[in-house]
Amino acid sequence: MHALLRSTERSAESILEDLPTPILGITRDGHLQFINKACEHVCCISREGLIGQHVSGRILPPGEWERFRKAFPAPGDDTVTTTCEVAVRSASGPERHIKWHMRALNGGDDELILCSGVDTSDRRRMEHQLTRTEKLSALGQLVAGVAHELNNPLTGVIGFSQVLGSRPDCPPQVKNDLDLVVQNAKRCKSVVDNLLAFARQGRPERKPVGINALLDTTLDLMSYHFKTASVKAAREYIGMLPPVMGDTNELQQVFVNIFSNAIHAISSVESAGTVTVKTHRMGKRVHIEISDDGPGMPPEVLERVFDPFYTTKPVGEGTGLGLSVCYGIVSGHEGQIRAESAPGEGSTFIIELPACDEARVVPRPRTTDSQMLRLRQKILVIDDEEVVLSVLSRILPDLGFRVTTASSVDEAKALIERNRFDMIMCDLKMPGLGGRGLYDWLVEHHPDLAPRMVFCTGDTVSDDWVSLSREIDAPVVLKPFNVSDLARALAEVQYQNLDPGGRNGHAPGSAD
């Protein structure tokens, strides 16, 4: 009978040994009595000499033993299974999280606690990624709202400064002062643009982009920065790449940010280094790797590298927005971006973007403000911000327009019913109907005016912007705008709708 029991015990021990699940057998005071191969591998330890040793500091991290012990089933109770989740060391570097299921065995003085582990590390990472995505989304909406509110006053600052500086009687010193005002206002605009790029959910202008050519252009653009930091750029392009459908300026901003960070990382510890750029095709995606041989990042930095306002640079040298902006831009292009790094092994940023096999997009014809038509056309400007209406009332007459303003869509409708207008410029987001609502009303009641509409907005993350960018082929002027941007957008509409013989009995520039 005793031989049978011993045989049964050996069989049970053999089964536990071969299970892929981590298994521990420990006494109530924490001394190890059994450990299987799976637990040895997961905990990155050798079993040799461990039997009889205390689990604290060997299997469990120091300081976790007391919490682990308190989760044991009550003495003598072999009917209850309890759980406790702790972090353990891993052979691959980052710690693993194991959820232990505990059951009391044998009873009496030699009672053992049998602990069966489940690796929850992947689930925790997914939950963390989901939480981070939700946090980024919420923060994106917040900064987008702040940016939108800043864009209207910045429109007034830049617009009025340009108007005053262009006057013939403006003294040179005053003109220089106004140029400084515009220059610093544009710095504010750059910060706002970064915030909006991070938060953007809609689709900016998309056209086929050759990634290898764009990378070459960006590296050439930054050649001075590479040279002064004694950093070399190595290019390893594999085969012919299909184009991606994207916004050239935004994708270049991603590459500039990553290159700048790589140069800074190398320069912080070395007098010279190399940034390697690799591209190849992976199925229906274009794969881009940008690697540096800098100091690399510890896990706690790598984990937060795309978080907004997180930076390891000294105060005054970084805002912590660069990589979060990259994250927002790549996500907006329906792509993915991730980072891989380890201390002493450099860093690699991996970007994957959907490929488009055929480039069938015909770009909208562009004009310069020197091609502005001076037809004294009547334009109706609608905006709920008085400063925007005021600055446009000053700028547009110099561009050859007769200006009428309205502060709401309802007021604009009444004016359109009583007057003829050659063009309409309307803020996209306003209380009440808004610019998209006015456009739909024009399509139904004044279809000749709908193609003559120009939108302006300081909010590129709203649902209205998403819908507009996907459904309507109409010019959009982003606030805060300058005179040349405004002139190009209006000239574009004028050329597209020019009809010297008159359309519906109405020649451009005529008035009732």
BAGU-267950 format. One line per 5 residues: number of its first residue (from 1); their letters; for each residue y, z, x of C-alpha. Coordinates in pm, 1 decimal. Example, Ala and Ser with C-alpha at 12.3 -4.5 7.8 and 13.67 -1.06 7.14 Angstrom:
# BAGU-267950
1 = AS = -450.0 780.0 1230.0; -106.0 714.0 1367.0
***
This chain:
# BAGU-267950
1 = MHALL = 0.0 0.0 0.0; 241.4 89.1 282.0; 150.8 -236.4 456.5; 236.6 -427.5 137.4; 572.8 -254.7 111.9
6 = RSTER = 650.0 -332.1 474.3; 547.6 -693.9 418.1; 770.9 -714.3 111.4; 1062.5 -571.4 306.3; 1009.4 -824.1 586.3
11 = SAESI = 995.4 -1107.6 334.7; 1315.9 -990.4 166.1; 1486.6 -957.3 505.1; 1374.5 -1310.1 598.5; 1513.2 -1448.8 273.0
16 = LEDLP = 1848.0 -1274.3 326.7; 1857.5 -1400.1 685.3; 1830.7 -1766.9 580.3; 2074.7 -1753.1 289.9; 2395.7 -1957.8 342.9
21 = TPILG = 2588.9 -1666.5 191.5; 2728.1 -1396.5 424.4; 2520.8 -1078.0 378.6; 2586.8 -728.9 516.2; 2388.9 -407.7 481.2
26 = ITRDG = 2590.7 -96.6 570.7; 2563.7 276.7 524.8; 2816.2 464.8 316.5; 2986.6 585.4 631.3; 3032.0 224.7 750.0
31 = HLQFI = 2758.0 171.3 1007.3; 2597.4 -171.4 1014.8; 2224.4 -192.7 935.8; 2183.7 -565.6 864.6; 2379.3 -887.8 914.3
36 = NKACE = 2256.4 -1242.7 851.7; 2335.4 -1566.4 1038.4; 2588.5 -1686.3 779.5; 2792.2 -1367.1 816.5; 2774.5 -1393.1 1195.3
41 = HVCCI = 2921.1 -1744.6 1177.4; 3192.3 -1675.7 920.0; 3312.2 -1358.6 1092.7; 3307.2 -1523.9 1437.5; 3095.3 -1252.0 1597.4
46 = SREGL = 2767.0 -1213.2 1778.5; 2506.8 -986.3 1617.1; 2380.7 -868.5 1952.2; 2445.8 -495.7 1987.6; 2616.7 -468.0 1646.9
51 = IGQHV = 2342.8 -284.8 1456.8; 2441.2 78.7 1428.9; 2805.8 4.8 1508.4; 3089.4 75.8 1263.8; 3215.7 -233.5 1080.0
56 = SGRIL = 3583.9 -145.2 1125.5; 3738.8 -359.3 1397.7; 3423.1 -562.1 1439.9; 3363.6 -725.4 1103.8; 3649.3 -581.6 900.6
61 = PPGEW = 4005.5 -597.8 1037.3; 4133.6 -261.0 1160.0; 4288.4 -68.1 875.2; 4078.3 -232.0 601.0; 3782.2 5.7 615.7
66 = ERFRK = 3928.2 269.6 385.9; 4010.8 16.1 113.5; 3668.1 -139.6 157.2; 3491.3 200.2 131.2; 3676.1 295.3 -186.5
71 = AFPAP = 3534.4 -14.7 -355.0; 3171.4 101.1 -307.2; 2964.9 173.7 -620.5; 2926.9 543.9 -702.0; 2649.2 724.1 -510.7
76 = GDDTV = 2309.0 676.5 -672.8; 2435.7 412.3 -916.6; 2229.7 99.0 -849.8; 2326.5 -70.3 -1178.8; 2688.6 -155.7 -1097.8
81 = TTTCE = 2824.7 -434.5 -875.8; 3175.4 -386.0 -738.7; 3401.8 -625.6 -546.0; 3656.7 -613.1 -266.5; 3836.8 -904.9 -99.1
86 = VAVRS = 3937.6 -878.5 268.3; 4041.6 -1111.7 548.1; 3803.3 -1166.1 839.5; 3835.9 -1344.1 1171.3; 3722.6 -1706.0 1189.8
91 = ASGPE = 3582.4 -1927.2 1461.2; 3828.3 -2203.2 1360.8; 4135.0 -1988.2 1422.6; 4296.7 -1900.0 1088.0; 4151.0 -1595.1 918.9
96 = RHIKW = 3913.1 -1641.9 630.1; 3921.9 -1446.6 306.9; 3589.4 -1311.9 184.7; 3527.9 -1157.8 -154.6; 3243.7 -906.2 -111.6
101 = HMRAL = 3012.4 -817.4 -402.5; 2865.9 -470.4 -338.3; 2551.6 -306.2 -474.7; 2390.4 26.8 -384.3; 2025.2 18.4 -269.9
106 = NGGDD = 1751.8 277.5 -211.3; 1947.4 584.6 -320.7; 1922.9 922.8 -152.8; 2043.7 1003.2 194.7; 1951.9 664.0 338.5
111 = ELILC = 2134.2 468.9 64.3; 2259.1 128.0 175.7; 2539.1 -86.5 38.9; 2431.1 -450.8 23.3; 2740.3 -674.7 46.3
116 = SGVDT = 2721.5 -1041.1 -49.7; 3029.2 -1247.5 46.3; 3199.4 -1548.2 -114.0; 3451.9 -1743.1 96.3; 3768.8 -1768.9 -116.4
121 = SDRRR = 3992.2 -1917.9 154.5; 4012.1 -2269.0 5.5; 4086.8 -2134.0 -342.8; 4359.9 -1910.2 -203.5; 4513.8 -2204.6 -16.8
126 = MEHQL = 4515.3 -2413.0 -334.5; 4676.5 -2129.4 -527.8; 4932.1 -2085.3 -250.5; 5008.3 -2459.8 -251.3; 5050.3 -2456.7 -629.1
131 = TRTEK = 5282.7 -2156.7 -608.7; 5482.1 -2324.3 -334.5; 5507.8 -2647.7 -533.1; 5631.7 -2457.7 -837.4; 5879.8 -2267.9 -618.3
136 = LSALG = 6010.0 -2590.2 -465.5; 6041.6 -2747.1 -809.0; 6236.6 -2450.1 -947.9; 6458.4 -2432.2 -642.1; 6508.0 -2807.4 -661.2
141 = QLVAG = 6640.5 -2781.9 -1014.1; 6873.0 -2502.0 -906.8; 7021.5 -2684.5 -609.4; 7047.1 -3004.6 -812.6; 7261.5 -2824.5 -1068.1
146 = VAHEL = 7482.2 -2678.8 -796.0; 7511.3 -3018.1 -626.3; 7605.7 -3185.9 -953.0; 7886.1 -2937.0 -1009.5; 8014.5 -2992.7 -655.3
151 = NNPLT = 8014.7 -3371.8 -681.8; 8290.0 -3389.3 -944.5; 8555.9 -3196.7 -746.4; 8448.8 -3377.4 -427.2; 8513.9 -3704.3 -609.0
156 = GVIGF = 8872.0 -3589.0 -666.9; 8919.3 -3468.7 -307.9; 8792.2 -3791.0 -149.0; 8946.4 -4023.6 -406.3; 9299.0 -3878.5 -407.8
161 = SQVLG = 9300.6 -3846.3 -27.8; 9216.1 -4215.5 4.6; 9477.5 -4309.9 -254.7; 9751.5 -4112.2 -79.9; 9648.8 -4228.6 267.0
166 = SRPDC = 9662.6 -4594.9 162.2; 10024.3 -4575.9 44.1; 10264.6 -4783.9 259.8; 10514.4 -4498.3 279.2; 10256.5 -4243.5 396.9
171 = PPQVK = 10372.2 -4096.7 733.4; 10122.8 -4139.0 1021.3; 10077.4 -3762.7 1066.5; 10007.5 -3716.1 695.6; 9763.1 -4008.1 703.3
176 = NDLDL = 9580.7 -3844.5 995.1; 9566.3 -3516.8 803.8; 9429.3 -3695.9 497.0; 9166.5 -3868.4 712.4; 9052.9 -3524.6 828.6
181 = VVQNA = 9034.6 -3409.9 465.7; 8817.5 -3710.9 379.1; 8602.7 -3660.8 689.4; 8527.4 -3297.4 606.8; 8478.1 -3370.3 237.5
186 = KRCKS = 8218.0 -3627.1 340.4; 8045.2 -3357.3 546.4; 8021.1 -3154.7 227.2; 7892.9 -3464.5 51.3; 7622.7 -3500.5 318.6
191 = VVDNL = 7497.7 -3147.0 247.4; 7500.5 -3220.5 -125.4; 7310.4 -3545.5 -67.7; 7047.0 -3353.1 128.9; 7008.5 -3104.5 -152.7
196 = LAFAR = 6972.0 -3382.8 -407.2; 6726.7 -3572.1 -185.3; 6513.8 -3256.3 -163.5; 6524.3 -3208.2 -540.3; 6502.2 -3571.3 -646.9
201 = QGRPE = 6236.9 -3656.2 -906.7; 6358.3 -4000.2 -1005.1; 6324.8 -4326.4 -817.1; 6617.9 -4452.3 -610.6; 6638.9 -4820.8 -518.7
206 = RKPVG = 6296.0 -4952.3 -426.8; 6216.4 -5265.2 -231.4; 5939.7 -5369.8 9.1; 5986.8 -5194.8 343.6; 5807.1 -5276.7 668.4
211 = INALL = 5719.7 -4937.9 816.7; 5669.9 -5057.5 1176.4; 6005.7 -5234.7 1174.0; 6177.4 -4932.5 1019.1; 6023.6 -4701.6 1280.0
216 = DTTLD = 6142.7 -4935.4 1557.1; 6492.4 -4942.1 1409.1; 6500.1 -4562.9 1383.0; 6376.4 -4515.5 1740.0; 6639.7 -4760.2 1862.9
221 = LMSYH = 6900.9 -4573.9 1661.6; 6798.4 -4247.1 1828.3; 6745.9 -4390.2 2177.2; 7045.3 -4198.3 2313.6; 6904.4 -3866.7 2184.1
226 = FKTAS = 6566.2 -3940.2 2340.4; 6725.3 -4041.1 2670.2; 6955.1 -3739.9 2705.9; 6664.1 -3502.9 2631.5; 6433.0 -3686.5 2878.8
231 = VKAAR = 6186.6 -3749.9 2597.9; 5987.4 -4074.4 2585.4; 5880.9 -4255.5 2269.2; 5531.1 -4407.0 2268.3; 5443.9 -4658.0 1995.1
236 = EYIGM = 5083.8 -4717.8 1891.1; 5086.8 -4955.1 1595.0; 4739.0 -5067.7 1491.7; 4715.2 -5407.8 1323.3; 4939.9 -5561.3 1060.7
241 = LPPVM = 5066.2 -5319.6 798.7; 5144.4 -5409.6 438.9; 5493.4 -5313.4 322.5; 5554.9 -5002.8 115.6; 5779.1 -4996.3 -188.6
246 = GDTNE = 6055.4 -4759.5 -88.8; 6417.8 -4679.1 -25.0; 6498.8 -4778.9 333.9; 6771.4 -4520.2 387.8; 6563.0 -4233.2 254.0
251 = LQQVF = 6254.0 -4322.5 455.8; 6468.2 -4356.2 766.7; 6609.9 -4010.8 694.7; 6253.5 -3872.9 698.5; 6183.0 -4029.9 1037.9
256 = VNIFS = 6516.6 -3916.9 1183.3; 6449.4 -3556.9 1077.8; 6100.6 -3552.4 1227.4; 6211.5 -3720.0 1551.4; 6503.4 -3476.5 1583.5
261 = NAIHA = 6274.2 -3177.8 1535.3; 6028.2 -3315.2 1791.3; 6304.2 -3364.7 2050.3; 6435.0 -3013.2 1986.1; 6084.7 -2862.6 2012.5
266 = ISSVE = 6013.1 -3033.5 2345.3; 6356.0 -2954.7 2490.2; 6322.3 -2586.9 2403.1; 6041.3 -2534.8 2656.6; 6012.5 -2845.4 2875.0
271 = SAGTV = 6246.4 -3066.5 3075.9; 6063.2 -3379.4 2956.8; 5802.4 -3485.2 2704.4; 5667.9 -3757.6 2477.9; 5681.6 -3832.6 2107.4
276 = TVKTH = 5396.6 -4059.9 1998.5; 5419.9 -4270.6 1683.2; 5099.1 -4413.5 1536.6; 5057.9 -4630.0 1228.1; 4759.5 -4787.5 1059.8
281 = RMGKR = 4633.0 -4880.3 717.5; 4398.7 -4652.9 522.6; 4277.7 -4838.3 214.5; 4575.0 -4878.8 -14.3; 4796.5 -4644.3 186.5
286 = VHIEI = 5003.4 -4672.2 502.3; 4928.9 -4386.7 742.5; 5197.1 -4266.2 987.8; 5151.2 -3999.1 1254.3; 5440.2 -3862.0 1460.3
291 = SDDGP = 5318.2 -3627.6 1736.0; 5496.3 -3437.3 2009.9; 5367.5 -3251.2 2314.1; 5598.1 -2955.6 2256.8; 5503.0 -2589.8 2222.8
296 = GMPPE = 5343.7 -2625.3 1879.7; 5375.9 -2382.8 1590.8; 5195.4 -2057.4 1512.0; 5020.4 -2038.0 1173.5; 5295.6 -1832.2 1011.2
301 = VLERV = 5555.5 -2100.5 1098.7; 5328.8 -2393.0 1007.5; 5269.6 -2236.2 667.3; 5642.8 -2238.6 585.8; 5755.8 -2548.5 770.9
306 = FDPFY = 5850.5 -2738.0 450.9; 6013.6 -2439.6 278.9; 6385.4 -2492.9 210.7; 6630.3 -2293.5 424.7; 6350.7 -2185.6 660.8
311 = TTKPV = 6427.6 -2258.4 1025.5; 6327.8 -2124.5 1365.9; 6640.3 -2266.7 1528.2; 6922.1 -2034.7 1638.0; 7202.4 -1959.5 1393.7
316 = GEGTG = 7437.3 -2256.5 1372.5; 7180.7 -2512.7 1493.2; 6982.4 -2569.2 1176.3; 7009.0 -2525.8 800.0; 6635.3 -2530.9 725.8
321 = LGLSV = 6685.5 -2822.8 486.3; 6561.6 -3110.1 705.0; 6187.0 -3090.8 650.7; 6216.0 -2977.7 289.4; 6428.9 -3289.4 230.8
326 = CYGIV = 6152.4 -3494.1 394.7; 5900.4 -3331.7 160.0; 6113.4 -3422.4 -142.4; 6169.5 -3782.9 -30.2; 5803.8 -3852.6 48.9
331 = SGHEG = 5692.2 -3693.2 -279.4; 5949.5 -3907.1 -462.6; 5786.2 -4212.8 -304.5; 5449.3 -4100.0 -446.9; 5332.0 -4018.2 -94.8
336 = QIRAE = 5213.5 -3713.5 95.0; 5340.6 -3536.5 405.0; 5173.1 -3257.0 597.8; 5192.2 -3093.6 938.5; 4922.8 -2997.7 1188.2
341 = SAPGE = 4993.6 -2775.0 1484.8; 4873.2 -2490.4 1701.5; 5048.9 -2289.6 1973.2; 5048.4 -2480.6 2300.6; 4906.0 -2798.6 2144.4
346 = GSTFI = 5215.7 -2972.9 2009.7; 5279.6 -3073.4 1648.4; 5183.9 -3373.1 1436.5; 5346.6 -3479.5 1111.7; 5132.7 -3706.9 896.7
351 = IELPA = 5287.4 -3923.8 626.2; 5092.1 -4139.4 381.7; 5270.5 -4387.2 153.4; 5129.6 -4626.9 -108.6; 5115.0 -4986.1 16.8
356 = CDEAR = 5228.8 -5284.6 -187.0; 5023.4 -5594.5 -110.0; 5283.6 -5845.3 -225.8; 5661.2 -5833.5 -203.2; 5784.8 -5984.8 -525.5
361 = VVPRP = 6107.8 -5793.2 -572.7; 6416.6 -6011.5 -582.3; 6713.7 -5805.8 -457.9; 7022.1 -5789.9 -671.4; 7304.7 -6002.6 -520.2
366 = RTTDS = 7566.6 -5793.2 -342.8; 7934.8 -5849.9 -289.1; 8197.1 -5696.5 -66.8; 8518.5 -5547.0 -192.0; 8704.0 -5838.2 -31.9
371 = QMLRL = 8539.2 -6051.8 -301.3; 8679.6 -5843.0 -585.7; 8797.5 -6061.9 -871.9; 9160.1 -5999.8 -953.9; 9140.5 -6086.6 -1321.6
376 = RQKIL = 9335.2 -5790.3 -1461.8; 9028.1 -5703.5 -1664.9; 9027.7 -5417.8 -1912.1; 8791.7 -5136.3 -1823.4; 8704.0 -4831.4 -2030.9
381 = VIDDE = 8625.3 -4523.4 -1819.8; 8434.9 -4235.0 -1984.1; 8388.3 -3897.6 -1814.3; 8411.7 -3538.0 -1931.7; 8573.1 -3429.3 -1602.2
386 = EVVLS = 8952.2 -3466.1 -1603.9; 8970.2 -3495.5 -1224.3; 8732.8 -3795.4 -1226.9; 8931.4 -3971.4 -1498.9; 9251.4 -3901.2 -1308.1
391 = VLSRI = 9133.5 -4036.2 -975.4; 8981.2 -4348.3 -1134.8; 9307.2 -4408.4 -1319.7; 9475.4 -4419.6 -978.1; 9212.9 -4626.5 -793.0
396 = LPDLG = 9111.9 -4892.2 -1046.5; 9457.9 -5051.1 -1101.2; 9467.7 -5127.6 -727.1; 9135.9 -5309.8 -771.7; 9279.7 -5530.9 -1046.1
401 = FRVTT = 9189.6 -5339.0 -1363.8; 9378.3 -5218.8 -1666.5; 9235.7 -4876.0 -1736.7; 9169.2 -4690.6 -2060.2; 9004.9 -4348.8 -2044.5
406 = ASSVD = 8793.2 -4139.9 -2279.6; 8655.4 -3788.9 -2230.8; 8352.7 -3826.4 -2462.4; 8115.9 -4091.2 -2591.3; 8238.9 -4043.9 -2948.4
411 = EAKAL = 8595.7 -4113.0 -2836.5; 8471.7 -4415.9 -2641.8; 8292.5 -4557.6 -2946.3; 8609.9 -4539.1 -3150.8; 8805.4 -4719.6 -2876.3
416 = IERNR = 8538.3 -4991.4 -2844.8; 8548.5 -5056.0 -3220.2; 8928.6 -5107.0 -3209.6; 8969.5 -5287.3 -2875.5; 8809.8 -5544.6 -2650.6
421 = FDMIM = 8697.3 -5435.0 -2305.5; 8565.9 -5645.6 -2020.5; 8375.1 -5359.6 -1855.6; 8271.3 -5001.7 -1920.9; 8222.2 -4727.7 -1663.1
426 = CDLKM = 8053.6 -4416.0 -1797.5; 7928.1 -4086.1 -1659.8; 7554.6 -4061.6 -1711.0; 7538.4 -3692.1 -1800.4; 7791.0 -3550.2 -2043.7
431 = PGLGG = 7788.7 -3312.4 -2338.7; 7662.5 -3485.5 -2648.6; 7528.2 -3839.4 -2631.4; 7578.4 -3915.7 -2260.6; 7585.7 -4247.5 -2076.7
436 = RGLYD = 7232.7 -4358.4 -2165.4; 7303.4 -4295.1 -2532.1; 7617.5 -4509.9 -2513.5; 7421.5 -4788.8 -2345.9; 7160.2 -4788.6 -2625.3
441 = WLVEH = 7440.2 -4792.7 -2884.7; 7601.6 -5091.7 -2710.1; 7271.1 -5281.7 -2706.1; 7253.3 -5243.1 -3085.4; 7619.5 -5286.4 -3183.8
446 = HPDLA = 7791.2 -5471.8 -2895.0; 7516.6 -5648.2 -2697.1; 7771.4 -5853.7 -2499.3; 7910.2 -5531.2 -2346.7; 7579.1 -5370.5 -2244.4
451 = PRMVF = 7535.4 -5592.5 -1931.4; 7896.0 -5508.2 -1835.1; 7829.4 -5136.4 -1805.1; 7844.3 -4937.8 -1481.0; 7707.2 -4583.7 -1463.4
456 = CTGDT = 7837.0 -4305.8 -1241.7; 7664.7 -3975.4 -1181.4; 7643.2 -3679.0 -950.2; 7301.3 -3574.5 -1081.3; 7006.5 -3782.6 -960.4
461 = VSDDW = 6732.8 -3543.7 -1073.3; 6793.9 -3529.6 -1448.0; 6562.8 -3691.3 -1702.3; 6842.9 -3935.7 -1787.5; 6853.3 -4054.1 -1425.5
466 = VSLSR = 6473.7 -4089.8 -1408.6; 6472.5 -4298.3 -1727.5; 6770.7 -4507.9 -1618.7; 6635.6 -4585.4 -1271.5; 6304.6 -4702.8 -1418.2
471 = EIDAP = 6414.7 -4889.5 -1729.2; 6765.6 -5032.5 -1686.0; 6881.3 -5275.7 -1418.8; 7242.6 -5159.0 -1405.5; 7469.7 -5058.0 -1115.6
476 = VVLKP = 7502.7 -4685.5 -1052.9; 7789.3 -4536.9 -851.6; 7699.3 -4197.9 -708.4; 7960.2 -3924.7 -701.3; 8151.6 -3850.7 -491.4
481 = FNVSD = 8223.0 -4221.8 -438.0; 8469.9 -4390.9 -208.4; 8681.5 -4694.9 -290.6; 8457.5 -4951.2 -119.2; 8140.8 -4829.2 -298.9
486 = LARAL = 8320.8 -4843.6 -629.3; 8463.1 -5189.5 -557.7; 8123.1 -5335.4 -469.7; 7959.7 -5205.0 -788.0; 8236.2 -5337.1 -1013.3
491 = AEVQY = 8253.9 -5672.1 -832.1; 7878.8 -5710.5 -878.8; 7909.2 -5676.4 -1254.7; 8207.5 -5912.5 -1261.1; 8021.7 -6187.6 -1074.9
496 = QNLDP = 7705.6 -6150.8 -1280.1; 7897.0 -6178.1 -1606.2; 8163.8 -6431.2 -1508.7; 8190.8 -6701.4 -1775.9; 8502.7 -6918.4 -1729.9
501 = GGRNG = 8445.8 -7085.3 -2063.7; 8436.4 -6754.4 -2245.0; 8144.5 -6563.3 -2391.6; 8137.3 -6510.0 -2766.6; 8492.0 -6641.7 -2777.7
506 = HAPGS = 8610.5 -6382.4 -2522.6; 8722.7 -6490.6 -2175.3; 8720.4 -6226.6 -1901.1; 9057.9 -6066.6 -1864.7; 9170.5 -6143.0 -2219.8
511 = AD = 9297.4 -5876.9 -2451.5; 9361.3 -5854.6 -2819.0
***
